[in-house]
């Protein structure tokens, strides 16, 4: 189910497969590694996940249609492999039920409470790992949308396909994720001695 | 966007949260050009909280891009290439 189930199977020659693999898949390897690393939060797991994903992509190359968005296709495989193979054995403590988290953060109540008073000047002084740690501290589903949107520049529609969720959910999840990230960052800002505005 | 005069700006925004959602839509490149024009040209220049939010959103995105992207180790890249080439040879 993880590969485009309704796309017609292509017939590629070995040479075409190589061209696609090296020309369309390999150029995304750094983004893919970063995604794998940010999901697993472990360099070894990230390596394995990336390798599995690329081998899978090659094995199912005929489900990939030339000229379509290779990056989105690869990200979707990686994200599904992560859910199927890594999330269960992940070292992260078991998370609260995601639906619960989402409905909590979707309530308007929380929007009024979360007014992260963070200032640009404080951000300018975050020259270390603050932002990276703040991102890693988010629940994986919130982390994921920030990576896809802010680091990788995917459109909402592409994100909806990668994550198998409706566009409306992409939008609201992103909004919550950014509020949570700002919350974390303002904690750091406070520790750095910034008064909140 | 020009540099608006802070003394002439509203210090409070009753629609702050809705505005933030619009701001994110714009920065994500998902807003229509009318939404963009209206917000950036009309609202932002006169509303201090939203003006601040705009710069904060931009700064966070920049920080994320500069601090949260790691390249794959070269040996891993080579390893993956080799494995696929071996696969091809079979």
Boltz contact constraints between the chains, C-beta under 6 A:
constraints:
  - contact:
      token1: [A, 29]
      token2: [B, 72]
      max_distance: 6.0
  - contact:
      token1: [A, 29]
      token2: [B, 77]
      max_distance: 6.0
  - contact:
      token1: [A, 30]
      token2: [B, 71]
      max_distance: 6.0
  - contact:
      token1: [A, 30]
      token2: [B, 72]
      max_distance: 6.0
  - contact:
      token1: [A, 33]
      token2: [B, 72]
      max_distance: 6.0
  - contact:
      token1: [A, 34]
      token2: [B, 69]
      max_distance: 6.0
  - contact:
      token1: [A, 34]
      token2: [B, 70]
      max_distance: 6.0
  - contact:
      token1: [A, 47]
      token2: [B, 76]
      max_distance: 6.0
  - contact:
      token1: [A, 51]
      token2: [B, 80]
      max_distance: 6.0
  - contact:
      token1: [A, 54]
      token2: [B, 80]
      max_distance: 6.0
  - contact:
      token1: [A, 58]
      token2: [B, 84]
      max_distance: 6.0
  - contact:
      token1: [A, 111]
      token2: [B, 17]
      max_distance: 6.0
  - contact:
      token1: [A, 120]
      token2: [B, 55]
      max_distance: 6.0
  - contact:
      token1: [A, 120]
      token2: [B, 56]
      max_distance: 6.0
  - contact:
      token1: [A, 120]
      token2: [B, 59]
      max_distance: 6.0
  - contact:
      token1: [A, 123]
      token2: [B, 59]
      max_distance: 6.0
  - contact:
      token1: [A, 123]
      token2: [B, 63]
      max_distance: 6.0
  - contact:
      token1: [A, 131]
      token2: [B, 63]
      max_distance: 6.0
  - contact:
      token1: [A, 131]
      token2: [B, 67]
      max_distance: 6.0
  - contact:
      token1: [A, 132]
      token2: [B, 67]
      max_distance: 6.0
  - contact:
      token1: [A, 132]
      token2: [B, 68]
      max_distance: 6.0
  - contact:
      token1: [A, 135]
      token2: [B, 68]
      max_distance: 6.0
  - contact:
      token1: [A, 150]
      token2: [B, 61]
      max_distance: 6.0
  - contact:
      token1: [A, 150]
      token2: [B, 64]
      max_distance: 6.0
  - contact:
      token1: [A, 151]
      token2: [B, 64]
      max_distance: 6.0
  - contact:
      token1: [A, 156]
      token2: [B, 30]
      max_distance: 6.0
  - contact:
      token1: [A, 175]
      token2: [B, 21]
      max_distance: 6.0
